[in-house]
Amino acid sequence: MTTLFNLLDIVVNLYMWCFIISAILSWLIAFNVINTSNRLIYTVGDFLYRITEPVLQPIRNMLPNFGGIDFSPLIAILLLLFIKDGILRQIYIWMAS
């Protein structure tokens, strides 16, 4: 049972890093530090977009417009932390006792 929770912890951590890397990559593209004409950059960006956008889009729809600032990755990371440290930890404690 512990290995299942360790696996879930690793998956949630990797997904949080995907949000962080996606945000940094979008900033680098927006400021022309890197270019999407590079095939590797395009592939990584497309992959990150495809795995993060299904979570970010509903959050964006609920948030008001803050101008050019997108707070949806921050909200998604906070939700993942709540799931990881709140819900999964409580389920693990409940199952262990």
Gaussian input, Z-matrix of N, CA and C with variables (Angstrom, degrees):
# hf/3-21g

backbone

0 1
 N
 C     1     B1
 C     2     B2     1     A1
 N     3     B3     2     A2     1     D1
 C     4     B4     3     A3     2     D2
 C     5     B5     4     A4     3     D3
 N     6     B6     5     A5     4     D4
 C     7     B7     6     A6     5     D5
 C     8     B8     7     A7     6     D6
 N     9     B9     8     A8     7     D7
 C    10    B10     9     A9     8     D8
 C    11    B11    10    A10     9     D9
 N    12    B12    11    A11    10    D10
 C    13    B13    12    A12    11    D11
 C    14    B14    13    A13    12    D12
 N    15    B15    14    A14    13    D13
 C    16    B16    15    A15    14    D14
 C    17    B17    16    A16    15    D15
 N    18    B18    17    A17    16    D16
 C    19    B19    18    A18    17    D17
 C    20    B20    19    A19    18    D18
 N    21    B21    20    A20    19    D19
 C    22    B22    21    A21    20    D20
 C    23    B23    22    A22    21    D21
 N    24    B24    23    A23    22    D22
 C    25    B25    24    A24    23    D23
 C    26    B26    25    A25    24    D24
 N    27    B27    26    A26    25    D25
 C    28    B28    27    A27    26    D26
 C    29    B29    28    A28    27    D27
 N    30    B30    29    A29    28    D28
 C    31    B31    30    A30    29    D29
 C    32    B32    31    A31    30    D30
 N    33    B33    32    A32    31    D31
 C    34    B34    33    A33    32    D32
 C    35    B35    34    A34    33    D33
 N    36    B36    35    A35    34    D34
 C    37    B37    36    A36    35    D35
 C    38    B38    37    A37    36    D36
 N    39    B39    38    A38    37    D37
 C    40    B40    39    A39    38    D38
 C    41    B41    40    A40    39    D39
 N    42    B42    41    A41    40    D40
 C    43    B43    42    A42    41    D41
 C    44    B44    43    A43    42    D42
 N    45    B45    44    A44    43    D43
 C    46    B46    45    A45    44    D44
 C    47    B47    46    A46    45    D45
 N    48    B48    47    A47    46    D46
 C    49    B49    48    A48    47    D47
 C    50    B50    49    A49    48    D48
 N    51    B51    50    A50    49    D49
 C    52    B52    51    A51    50    D50
 C    53    B53    52    A52    51    D51
 N    54    B54    53    A53    52    D52
 C    55    B55    54    A54    53    D53
 C    56    B56    55    A55    54    D54
 N    57    B57    56    A56    55    D55
 C    58    B58    57    A57    56    D56
 C    59    B59    58    A58    57    D57
 N    60    B60    59    A59    58    D58
 C    61    B61    60    A60    59    D59
 C    62    B62    61    A61    60    D60
 N    63    B63    62    A62    61    D61
 C    64    B64    63    A63    62    D62
 C    65    B65    64    A64    63    D63
 N    66    B66    65    A65    64    D64
 C    67    B67    66    A66    65    D65
 C    68    B68    67    A67    66    D66
 N    69    B69    68    A68    67    D67
 C    70    B70    69    A69    68    D68
 C    71    B71    70    A70    69    D69
 N    72    B72    71    A71    70    D70
 C    73    B73    72    A72    71    D71
 C    74    B74    73    A73    72    D72
 N    75    B75    74    A74    73    D73
 C    76    B76    75    A75    74    D74
 C    77    B77    76    A76    75    D75
 N    78    B78    77    A77    76    D76
 C    79    B79    78    A78    77    D77
 C    80    B80    79    A79    78    D78
 N    81    B81    80    A80    79    D79
 C    82    B82    81    A81    80    D80
 C    83    B83    82    A82    81    D81
 N    84    B84    83    A83    82    D82
 C    85    B85    84    A84    83    D83
 C    86    B86    85    A85    84    D84
 N    87    B87    86    A86    85    D85
 C    88    B88    87    A87    86    D86
 C    89    B89    88    A88    87    D87
 N    90    B90    89    A89    88    D88
 C    91    B91    90    A90    89    D89
 C    92    B92    91    A91    90    D90
 N    93    B93    92    A92    91    D91
 C    94    B94    93    A93    92    D92
 C    95    B95    94    A94    93    D93
 N    96    B96    95    A95    94    D94
 C    97    B97    96    A96    95    D95
 C    98    B98    97    A97    96    D96
 N    99    B99    98    A98    97    D97
 C   100   B100    99    A99    98    D98
 C   101   B101   100   A100    99    D99
 N   102   B102   101   A101   100   D100
 C   103   B103   102   A102   101   D101
 C   104   B104   103   A103   102   D102
 N   105   B105   104   A104   103   D103
 C   106   B106   105   A105   104   D104
 C   107   B107   106   A106   105   D105
 N   108   B108   107   A107   106   D106
 C   109   B109   108   A108   107   D107
 C   110   B110   109   A109   108   D108
 N   111   B111   110   A110   109   D109
 C   112   B112   111   A111   110   D110
 C   113   B113   112   A112   111   D111
 N   114   B114   113   A113   112   D112
 C   115   B115   114   A114   113   D113
 C   116   B116   115   A115   114   D114
 N   117   B117   116   A116   115   D115
 C   118   B118   117   A117   116   D116
 C   119   B119   118   A118   117   D117
 N   120   B120   119   A119   118   D118
 C   121   B121   120   A120   119   D119
 C   122   B122   121   A121   120   D120
 N   123   B123   122   A122   121   D121
 C   124   B124   123   A123   122   D122
 C   125   B125   124   A124   123   D123
 N   126   B126   125   A125   124   D124
 C   127   B127   126   A126   125   D125
 C   128   B128   127   A127   126   D126
 N   129   B129   128   A128   127   D127
 C   130   B130   129   A129   128   D128
 C   131   B131   130   A130   129   D129
 N   132   B132   131   A131   130   D130
 C   133   B133   132   A132   131   D131
 C   134   B134   133   A133   132   D132
 N   135   B135   134   A134   133   D133
 C   136   B136   135   A135   134   D134
 C   137   B137   136   A136   135   D135
 N   138   B138   137   A137   136   D136
 C   139   B139   138   A138   137   D137
 C   140   B140   139   A139   138   D138
 N   141   B141   140   A140   139   D139
 C   142   B142   141   A141   140   D140
 C   143   B143   142   A142   141   D141
 N   144   B144   143   A143   142   D142
 C   145   B145   144   A144   143   D143
 C   146   B146   145   A145   144   D144
 N   147   B147   146   A146   145   D145
 C   148   B148   147   A147   146   D146
 C   149   B149   148   A148   147   D147
 N   150   B150   149   A149   148   D148
 C   151   B151   150   A150   149   D149
 C   152   B152   151   A151   150   D150
 N   153   B153   152   A152   151   D151
 C   154   B154   153   A153   152   D152
 C   155   B155   154   A154   153   D153
 N   156   B156   155   A155   154   D154
 C   157   B157   156   A156   155   D155
 C   158   B158   157   A157   156   D156
 N   159   B159   158   A158   157   D157
 C   160   B160   159   A159   158   D158
 C   161   B161   160   A160   159   D159
 N   162   B162   161   A161   160   D160
 C   163   B163   162   A162   161   D161
 C   164   B164   163   A163   162   D162
 N   165   B165   164   A164   163   D163
 C   166   B166   165   A165   164   D164
 C   167   B167   166   A166   165   D165
 N   168   B168   167   A167   166   D166
 C   169   B169   168   A168   167   D167
 C   170   B170   169   A169   168   D168
 N   171   B171   170   A170   169   D169
 C   172   B172   171   A171   170   D170
 C   173   B173   172   A172   171   D171
 N   174   B174   173   A173   172   D172
 C   175   B175   174   A174   173   D173
 C   176   B176   175   A175   174   D174
 N   177   B177   176   A176   175   D175
 C   178   B178   177   A177   176   D176
 C   179   B179   178   A178   177   D177
 N   180   B180   179   A179   178   D178
 C   181   B181   180   A180   179   D179
 C   182   B182   181   A181   180   D180
 N   183   B183   182   A182   181   D181
 C   184   B184   183   A183   182   D182
 C   185   B185   184   A184   183   D183
 N   186   B186   185   A185   184   D184
 C   187   B187   186   A186   185   D185
 C   188   B188   187   A187   186   D186
 N   189   B189   188   A188   187   D187
 C   190   B190   189   A189   188   D188
 C   191   B191   190   A190   189   D189
 N   192   B192   191   A191   190   D190
 C   193   B193   192   A192   191   D191
 C   194   B194   193   A193   192   D192
 N   195   B195   194   A194   193   D193
 C   196   B196   195   A195   194   D194
 C   197   B197   196   A196   195   D195
 N   198   B198   197   A197   196   D196
 C   199   B199   198   A198   197   D197
 C   200   B200   199   A199   198   D198
 N   201   B201   200   A200   199   D199
 C   202   B202   201   A201   200   D200
 C   203   B203   202   A202   201   D201
 N   204   B204   203   A203   202   D202
 C   205   B205   204   A204   203   D203
 C   206   B206   205   A205   204   D204
 N   207   B207   206   A206   205   D205
 C   208   B208   207   A207   206   D206
 C   209   B209   208   A208   207   D207
 N   210   B210   209   A209   208   D208
 C   211   B211   210   A210   209   D209
 C   212   B212   211   A211   210   D210
 N   213   B213   212   A212   211   D211
 C   214   B214   213   A213   212   D212
 C   215   B215   214   A214   213   D213
 N   216   B216   215   A215   214   D214
 C   217   B217   216   A216   215   D215
 C   218   B218   217   A217   216   D216
 N   219   B219   218   A218   217   D217
 C   220   B220   219   A219   218   D218
 C   221   B221   220   A220   219   D219
 N   222   B222   221   A221   220   D220
 C   223   B223   222   A222   221   D221
 C   224   B224   223   A223   222   D222
 N   225   B225   224   A224   223   D223
 C   226   B226   225   A225   224   D224
 C   227   B227   226   A226   225   D225
 N   228   B228   227   A227   226   D226
 C   229   B229   228   A228   227   D227
 C   230   B230   229   A229   228   D228
 N   231   B231   230   A230   229   D229
 C   232   B232   231   A231   230   D230
 C   233   B233   232   A232   231   D231
 N   234   B234   233   A233   232   D232
 C   235   B235   234   A234   233   D233
 C   236   B236   235   A235   234   D234
 N   237   B237   236   A236   235   D235
 C   238   B238   237   A237   236   D236
 C   239   B239   238   A238   237   D237
 N   240   B240   239   A239   238   D238
 C   241   B241   240   A240   239   D239
 C   242   B242   241   A241   240   D240
 N   243   B243   242   A242   241   D241
 C   244   B244   243   A243   242   D242
 C   245   B245   244   A244   243   D243
 N   246   B246   245   A245   244   D244
 C   247   B247   246   A246   245   D245
 C   248   B248   247   A247   246   D246
 N   249   B249   248   A248   247   D247
 C   250   B250   249   A249   248   D248
 C   251   B251   250   A250   249   D249
 N   252   B252   251   A251   250   D250
 C   253   B253   252   A252   251   D251
 C   254   B254   253   A253   252   D252
 N   255   B255   254   A254   253   D253
 C   256   B256   255   A255   254   D254
 C   257   B257   256   A256   255   D255
 N   258   B258   257   A257   256   D256
 C   259   B259   258   A258   257   D257
 C   260   B260   259   A259   258   D258
 N   261   B261   260   A260   259   D259
 C   262   B262   261   A261   260   D260
 C   263   B263   262   A262   261   D261
 N   264   B264   263   A263   262   D262
 C   265   B265   264   A264   263   D263
 C   266   B266   265   A265   264   D264
 N   267   B267   266   A266   265   D265
 C   268   B268   267   A267   266   D266
 C   269   B269   268   A268   267   D267
 N   270   B270   269   A269   268   D268
 C   271   B271   270   A270   269   D269
 C   272   B272   271   A271   270   D270
 N   273   B273   272   A272   271   D271
 C   274   B274   273   A273   272   D272
 C   275   B275   274   A274   273   D273
 N   276   B276   275   A275   274   D274
 C   277   B277   276   A276   275   D275
 C   278   B278   277   A277   276   D276
 N   279   B279   278   A278   277   D277
 C   280   B280   279   A279   278   D278
 C   281   B281   280   A280   279   D279
 N   282   B282   281   A281   280   D280
 C   283   B283   282   A282   281   D281
 C   284   B284   283   A283   282   D282
 N   285   B285   284   A284   283   D283
 C   286   B286   285   A285   284   D284
 C   287   B287   286   A286   285   D285
 N   288   B288   287   A287   286   D286
 C   289   B289   288   A288   287   D287
 C   290   B290   289   A289   288   D288

   B1=1.4451
   B2=1.5284
   B3=1.3217
   B4=1.4613
   B5=1.5234
   B6=1.3065
   B7=1.4623
   B8=1.5190
   B9=1.3294
   B10=1.4614
   B11=1.5230
   B12=1.3207
   B13=1.4569
   B14=1.5252
   B15=1.3183
   B16=1.4659
   B17=1.5213
   B18=1.3225
   B19=1.4582
   B20=1.5297
   B21=1.3356
   B22=1.4660
   B23=1.5236
   B24=1.3209
   B25=1.4610
   B26=1.5269
   B27=1.3113
   B28=1.4669
   B29=1.5240
   B30=1.3285
   B31=1.4664
   B32=1.5242
   B33=1.3289
   B34=1.4695
   B35=1.5241
   B36=1.3321
   B37=1.4667
   B38=1.5296
   B39=1.3150
   B40=1.4693
   B41=1.5276
   B42=1.3226
   B43=1.4598
   B44=1.5306
   B45=1.3354
   B46=1.4684
   B47=1.5248
   B48=1.3263
   B49=1.4648
   B50=1.5226
   B51=1.3203
   B52=1.4742
   B53=1.5223
   B54=1.3263
   B55=1.4662
   B56=1.5248
   B57=1.3149
   B58=1.4677
   B59=1.5264
   B60=1.3186
   B61=1.4690
   B62=1.5207
   B63=1.3232
   B64=1.4606
   B65=1.5272
   B66=1.3280
   B67=1.4653
   B68=1.5297
   B69=1.3224
   B70=1.4657
   B71=1.5240
   B72=1.3232
   B73=1.4614
   B74=1.5266
   B75=1.3202
   B76=1.4703
   B77=1.5259
   B78=1.3319
   B79=1.4708
   B80=1.5212
   B81=1.3305
   B82=1.4632
   B83=1.5235
   B84=1.3215
   B85=1.4644
   B86=1.5221
   B87=1.3296
   B88=1.4664
   B89=1.5254
   B90=1.3293
   B91=1.4649
   B92=1.5271
   B93=1.3161
   B94=1.4630
   B95=1.5306
   B96=1.3149
   B97=1.4596
   B98=1.5231
   B99=1.3240
   B100=1.4591
   B101=1.5244
   B102=1.3105
   B103=1.4539
   B104=1.5218
   B105=1.3271
   B106=1.4619
   B107=1.5239
   B108=1.3212
   B109=1.4661
   B110=1.5308
   B111=1.3321
   B112=1.4605
   B113=1.5293
   B114=1.3014
   B115=1.4675
   B116=1.5266
   B117=1.3239
   B118=1.4597
   B119=1.5263
   B120=1.3255
   B121=1.4645
   B122=1.5219
   B123=1.3266
   B124=1.4620
   B125=1.5306
   B126=1.3164
   B127=1.4611
   B128=1.5244
   B129=1.3279
   B130=1.4630
   B131=1.5277
   B132=1.3227
   B133=1.4597
   B134=1.5165
   B135=1.3197
   B136=1.4620
   B137=1.5236
   B138=1.3314
   B139=1.4615
   B140=1.5255
   B141=1.3405
   B142=1.4608
   B143=1.5248
   B144=1.3263
   B145=1.4604
   B146=1.5265
   B147=1.3139
   B148=1.4657
   B149=1.5206
   B150=1.3282
   B151=1.4644
   B152=1.5259
   B153=1.3371
   B154=1.4624
   B155=1.5197
   B156=1.3035
   B157=1.4701
   B158=1.5272
   B159=1.3392
   B160=1.4704
   B161=1.5264
   B162=1.3218
   B163=1.4614
   B164=1.5243
   B165=1.3203
   B166=1.4636
   B167=1.5247
   B168=1.3098
   B169=1.4653
   B170=1.5311
   B171=1.3410
   B172=1.4702
   B173=1.5257
   B174=1.3396
   B175=1.4665
   B176=1.5188
   B177=1.3236
   B178=1.4688
   B179=1.5212
   B180=1.3239
   B181=1.4615
   B182=1.5244
   B183=1.3419
   B184=1.4638
   B185=1.5263
   B186=1.3292
   B187=1.4598
   B188=1.5243
   B189=1.3425
   B190=1.4660
   B191=1.5264
   B192=1.3175
   B193=1.4591
   B194=1.5303
   B195=1.3085
   B196=1.4626
   B197=1.5231
   B198=1.2942
   B199=1.4563
   B200=1.5151
   B201=1.3141
   B202=1.4560
   B203=1.5112
   B204=1.3266
   B205=1.4627
   B206=1.5254
   B207=1.3180
   B208=1.4588
   B209=1.5270
   B210=1.3187
   B211=1.4602
   B212=1.5242
   B213=1.3186
   B214=1.4637
   B215=1.5348
   B216=1.3473
   B217=1.4729
   B218=1.5313
   B219=1.3246
   B220=1.4634
   B221=1.5244
   B222=1.3270
   B223=1.4625
   B224=1.5296
   B225=1.3246
   B226=1.4661
   B227=1.5278
   B228=1.3238
   B229=1.4688
   B230=1.5239
   B231=1.3302
   B232=1.4667
   B233=1.5260
   B234=1.3223
   B235=1.4674
   B236=1.5264
   B237=1.3250
   B238=1.4650
   B239=1.5257
   B240=1.3281
   B241=1.4658
   B242=1.5208
   B243=1.3311
   B244=1.4587
   B245=1.5256
   B246=1.3173
   B247=1.4659
   B248=1.5221
   B249=1.3280
   B250=1.4659
   B251=1.5229
   B252=1.3174
   B253=1.4609
   B254=1.5211
   B255=1.3002
   B256=1.4519
   B257=1.5071
   B258=1.2979
   B259=1.4604
   B260=1.5232
   B261=1.3314
   B262=1.4695
   B263=1.5258
   B264=1.3189
   B265=1.4651
   B266=1.5257
   B267=1.3424
   B268=1.4608
   B269=1.5282
   B270=1.3168
   B271=1.4691
   B272=1.5236
   B273=1.3295
   B274=1.4660
   B275=1.5279
   B276=1.3225
   B277=1.4700
   B278=1.5224
   B279=1.3261
   B280=1.4571
   B281=1.5302
   B282=1.3323
   B283=1.4572
   B284=1.5338
   B285=1.3283
   B286=1.4636
   B287=1.5264
   B288=1.3269
   B289=1.4753
   B290=1.5038
   A1=110.56
   A2=115.99
   A3=119.49
   A4=111.15
   A5=116.59
   A6=118.76
   A7=111.64
   A8=117.67
   A9=120.87
   A10=110.52
   A11=116.85
   A12=119.77
   A13=112.01
   A14=117.10
   A15=119.65
   A16=111.06
   A17=116.88
   A18=121.15
   A19=110.78
   A20=117.49
   A21=120.76
   A22=111.34
   A23=117.06
   A24=121.46
   A25=110.66
   A26=117.14
   A27=121.28
   A28=110.71
   A29=117.43
   A30=121.07
   A31=110.92
   A32=117.31
   A33=120.44
   A34=110.16
   A35=117.80
   A36=120.43
   A37=111.69
   A38=117.32
   A39=120.44
   A40=111.26
   A41=116.95
   A42=120.37
   A43=110.72
   A44=117.06
   A45=119.87
   A46=110.48
   A47=117.15
   A48=120.01
   A49=111.34
   A50=116.91
   A51=119.48
   A52=110.75
   A53=117.76
   A54=120.54
   A55=111.07
   A56=116.75
   A57=120.95
   A58=110.47
   A59=116.97
   A60=120.68
   A61=110.74
   A62=117.14
   A63=120.76
   A64=111.18
   A65=117.08
   A66=120.27
   A67=110.77
   A68=117.23
   A69=120.55
   A70=110.71
   A71=116.73
   A72=120.53
   A73=111.15
   A74=117.53
   A75=119.31
   A76=111.15
   A77=117.93
   A78=120.53
   A79=110.45
   A80=116.61
   A81=120.05
   A82=111.51
   A83=116.80
   A84=120.26
   A85=110.42
   A86=117.39
   A87=120.99
   A88=111.85
   A89=117.54
   A90=121.29
   A91=112.53
   A92=117.06
   A93=123.57
   A94=113.86
   A95=116.43
   A96=119.59
   A97=109.34
   A98=115.44
   A99=120.98
   A100=107.92
   A101=115.50
   A102=120.90
   A103=109.79
   A104=116.21
   A105=119.66
   A106=112.84
   A107=117.70
   A108=118.18
   A109=111.03
   A110=116.93
   A111=121.26
   A112=107.52
   A113=116.86
   A114=121.65
   A115=112.35
   A116=118.31
   A117=121.20
   A118=110.70
   A119=116.77
   A120=121.15
   A121=110.14
   A122=116.19
   A123=120.16
   A124=111.10
   A125=116.93
   A126=121.09
   A127=111.25
   A128=116.91
   A129=120.76
   A130=110.12
   A131=117.04
   A132=120.94
   A133=112.36
   A134=116.64
   A135=120.53
   A136=111.06
   A137=117.06
   A138=120.99
   A139=110.96
   A140=116.39
   A141=119.85
   A142=111.44
   A143=116.73
   A144=120.58
   A145=110.67
   A146=116.75
   A147=120.65
   A148=112.99
   A149=118.23
   A150=118.54
   A151=113.01
   A152=118.53
   A153=119.49
   A154=113.42
   A155=117.63
   A156=120.52
   A157=114.20
   A158=121.20
   A159=118.85
   A160=113.85
   A161=117.83
   A162=120.81
   A163=110.65
   A164=117.41
   A165=120.85
   A166=113.13
   A167=118.89
   A168=120.79
   A169=113.12
   A170=120.80
   A171=118.80
   A172=113.04
   A173=116.80
   A174=119.79
   A175=109.56
   A176=117.78
   A177=121.49
   A178=111.58
   A179=117.03
   A180=120.53
   A181=111.89
   A182=117.75
   A183=121.16
   A184=112.59
   A185=117.59
   A186=120.98
   A187=111.05
   A188=116.63
   A189=118.42
   A190=110.36
   A191=115.97
   A192=121.50
   A193=109.32
   A194=117.08
   A195=122.52
   A196=111.52
   A197=117.91
   A198=121.06
   A199=108.97
   A200=116.60
   A201=120.63
   A202=114.07
   A203=117.68
   A204=120.81
   A205=109.37
   A206=116.16
   A207=122.08
   A208=108.64
   A209=115.70
   A210=120.87
   A211=112.96
   A212=117.88
   A213=119.95
   A214=113.54
   A215=121.06
   A216=117.85
   A217=112.45
   A218=116.76
   A219=120.21
   A220=110.48
   A221=116.89
   A222=121.19
   A223=110.09
   A224=117.09
   A225=120.71
   A226=111.13
   A227=117.01
   A228=120.16
   A229=110.42
   A230=117.14
   A231=119.81
   A232=111.29
   A233=117.44
   A234=120.39
   A235=111.47
   A236=116.83
   A237=119.71
   A238=111.57
   A239=117.09
   A240=119.91
   A241=111.12
   A242=116.56
   A243=120.13
   A244=110.57
   A245=116.45
   A246=119.92
   A247=110.35
   A248=116.17
   A249=120.55
   A250=111.84
   A251=116.79
   A252=119.90
   A253=113.15
   A254=117.36
   A255=119.73
   A256=112.47
   A257=115.91
   A258=120.65
   A259=112.07
   A260=117.73
   A261=119.52
   A262=112.07
   A263=116.96
   A264=119.45
   A265=110.75
   A266=117.20
   A267=120.06
   A268=111.60
   A269=116.68
   A270=119.77
   A271=110.07
   A272=117.07
   A273=120.61
   A274=110.85
   A275=117.15
   A276=120.72
   A277=110.03
   A278=116.20
   A279=120.43
   A280=111.13
   A281=116.90
   A282=120.48
   A283=111.59
   A284=117.35
   A285=120.75
   A286=111.91
   A287=116.66
   A288=117.83
   A289=113.56
   D1=-33.35
   D2=-179.81
   D3=-65.82
   D4=-37.16
   D5=-179.43
   D6=-65.85
   D7=-33.23
   D8=176.77
   D9=-63.67
   D10=-44.50
   D11=179.06
   D12=-69.98
   D13=-34.58
   D14=174.32
   D15=-64.16
   D16=-40.48
   D17=177.52
   D18=-64.02
   D19=-44.73
   D20=177.25
   D21=-61.95
   D22=-38.64
   D23=177.77
   D24=-62.92
   D25=-43.30
   D26=178.94
   D27=-65.17
   D28=-42.26
   D29=-179.92
   D30=-63.65
   D31=-43.46
   D32=179.07
   D33=-65.25
   D34=-41.17
   D35=177.32
   D36=-62.44
   D37=-43.39
   D38=178.13
   D39=-62.92
   D40=-39.45
   D41=179.60
   D42=-66.75
   D43=-37.49
   D44=175.92
   D45=-63.53
   D46=-41.21
   D47=178.05
   D48=-65.22
   D49=-31.84
   D50=176.23
   D51=-63.63
   D52=-39.65
   D53=176.57
   D54=-63.78
   D55=-43.28
   D56=-178.75
   D57=-65.56
   D58=-47.45
   D59=-179.58
   D60=-64.53
   D61=-38.17
   D62=178.52
   D63=-63.64
   D64=-41.63
   D65=178.80
   D66=-65.65
   D67=-44.83
   D68=179.37
   D69=-63.91
   D70=-42.09
   D71=178.75
   D72=-62.71
   D73=-40.25
   D74=179.35
   D75=-66.25
   D76=-35.14
   D77=176.63
   D78=-67.01
   D79=-43.62
   D80=179.99
   D81=-63.61
   D82=-36.92
   D83=176.89
   D84=-70.31
   D85=-41.26
   D86=-178.48
   D87=-64.61
   D88=-35.38
   D89=-179.43
   D90=-93.01
   D91=11.94
   D92=176.94
   D93=58.84
   D94=30.54
   D95=174.79
   D96=-76.74
   D97=-40.24
   D98=173.97
   D99=-125.32
   D100=158.86
   D101=-174.05
   D102=-119.84
   D103=139.62
   D104=-179.55
   D105=-77.28
   D106=-3.14
   D107=174.58
   D108=-72.91
   D109=-17.40
   D110=171.16
   D111=-70.54
   D112=124.63
   D113=-173.57
   D114=-62.48
   D115=-38.49
   D116=179.54
   D117=-65.10
   D118=-45.68
   D119=179.50
   D120=-61.86
   D121=-42.74
   D122=179.38
   D123=-63.01
   D124=-43.22
   D125=-178.48
   D126=-65.75
   D127=-45.04
   D128=178.82
   D129=-63.91
   D130=-44.84
   D131=179.49
   D132=-63.15
   D133=-41.06
   D134=178.87
   D135=-65.98
   D136=-41.86
   D137=177.65
   D138=-61.63
   D139=-47.37
   D140=-179.86
   D141=-64.03
   D142=-38.35
   D143=177.93
   D144=-62.44
   D145=-43.60
   D146=-177.25
   D147=-67.70
   D148=-31.64
   D149=-178.60
   D150=-91.77
   D151=-19.94
   D152=-179.64
   D153=-99.81
   D154=-27.47
   D155=-174.74
   D156=-63.95
   D157=-36.54
   D158=177.11
   D159=-60.29
   D160=-26.32
   D161=177.08
   D162=-88.20
   D163=-38.47
   D164=-174.76
   D165=-74.13
   D166=-34.49
   D167=-175.03
   D168=-62.46
   D169=-46.29
   D170=176.61
   D171=-63.37
   D172=-32.93
   D173=177.58
   D174=-68.08
   D175=-41.74
   D176=177.44
   D177=-61.60
   D178=-36.77
   D179=179.42
   D180=-66.69
   D181=-29.53
   D182=-179.33
   D183=-84.50
   D184=-28.46
   D185=-176.79
   D186=-80.75
   D187=146.58
   D188=173.37
   D189=-72.40
   D190=167.68
   D191=-179.77
   D192=-76.98
   D193=121.25
   D194=178.93
   D195=-104.69
   D196=24.95
   D197=-176.53
   D198=84.19
   D199=-128.02
   D200=-178.41
   D201=-92.74
   D202=6.24
   D203=-176.48
   D204=-99.11
   D205=128.19
   D206=-179.92
   D207=-107.11
   D208=109.82
   D209=-179.69
   D210=-91.70
   D211=0.89
   D212=-175.74
   D213=-63.93
   D214=-37.21
   D215=175.97
   D216=-63.98
   D217=-36.29
   D218=178.16
   D219=-64.39
   D220=-44.35
   D221=178.55
   D222=-63.33
   D223=-41.71
   D224=179.72
   D225=-63.71
   D226=-41.22
   D227=178.66
   D228=-65.97
   D229=-40.91
   D230=177.26
   D231=-63.35
   D232=-39.88
   D233=176.47
   D234=-64.27
   D235=-41.02
   D236=177.65
   D237=-65.18
   D238=-38.28
   D239=176.17
   D240=-64.51
   D241=-39.53
   D242=177.02
   D243=-63.29
   D244=-42.83
   D245=178.66
   D246=-63.82
   D247=-44.94
   D248=-176.17
   D249=-69.81
   D250=-52.71
   D251=-173.38
   D252=-86.58
   D253=-22.52
   D254=-179.31
   D255=-95.63
   D256=-66.48
   D257=-171.70
   D258=-73.56
   D259=-51.94
   D260=-177.05
   D261=-63.37
   D262=-38.06
   D263=179.50
   D264=-66.07
   D265=-40.79
   D266=179.01
   D267=-66.61
   D268=-38.76
   D269=176.91
   D270=-64.26
   D271=-40.59
   D272=178.92
   D273=-63.68
   D274=-43.42
   D275=179.18
   D276=-64.55
   D277=-41.25
   D278=179.97
   D279=-64.79
   D280=-40.89
   D281=-179.44
   D282=-71.60
   D283=-31.22
   D284=-177.33
   D285=-75.07
   D286=-26.64
   D287=-176.74
   D288=-88.90

